[in-house]
Amino acid sequence: MALVCIHGPLRKLAGDCSQHRIDGATVGELLQGLEREHLALAGWVLDERGVIRRHINVYVNGERSGAQVAVADEDRVEVLPAISGG
């Protein structure tokens, strides 16, 4: 299982826990699993088609990644909402 780290306001929606062990072969599968485990998070990371929302940045081991990127058990996946403002 990969380690999925949730940052910012998404953390509260994920049970107020920043680190989650989730099973999946790709980033998309991990995020779907995370939303299934934490229903309050559903719709905030993935849209209704299962696509990562524009305002969400995902990194695997420090490199920006998309939903199709393969992940291994020892990988660290960071999920960060984009920060905007002036």
N, C-alpha and C positions, 0 to 999 in steps of 0.2 A: 504494500500500500504506500502510495506517495503521501508526502506531507503537504497539505494545502494550508497556506497561511492567509488569513483574511485581515485586511487593514481598514482603518477609517470607520465610518459609520456602518459599514457592512458587518463589522464585528458583532455589534449588538443584535443584528438580525440572525446571526449564526450562533445564538445561545450565549452571547457575551464571551466567547472563547475564540482566541486568535489562531489556534492550531488544530487541525483536524486530519486524521488518517483516513483517506478515502481510497477505495479500490477502483481502478479503471485503467484502460490501456492508452487513452488519449486525454488531452486537456479537457475536451468537451465532455467525455464520460465522467471525469472527476467532478466537473462543475455540475453536471446533471445529478450525480450522486450526492453532492453537497446540498443541492436544492431539495432533494428528496428527504434528506436527514433533517433539514432545517426549513420547514415550510414557509416561515416568515421571510426567508431569503429569496424564495421563488419569484421570478420576474425581475429581480434587481440586477442579476448578473447575466442571465440568458433571456433573450426575448421569446415570444411565443413560438418561434420556429427553431429554437435551440441554438441560436447564434449569439455569440458574445456581444453584449451591448457596446455601442460606440464609446461610452464614457467609462468603460472598464478596461483596465490594462492588466494583462496576465504575463507573468515571467516564469520561465522554467530554468532553474539554476542560474538566475541572473540575466537570462536572455529573453527579450520580448517574444511571445509565442502566440499562436492561434489555436483554435479548437482542434485542428487535425494533428497537432504535434504529439508524437508518441511520448509516453512517460514510463519510467521504470520505478520500481519500489523505493529506491533510494533518492529519487528526485524531490526537489523542494519547489512547489508551485506557489507563487505570490499573486494574490488577487487584490488590486488597488483601484479604487475609484479615482477618476481624473479629478484634479483640483482646478477650479476656475474661480475667477473673481478679479477684482482690481486692486 
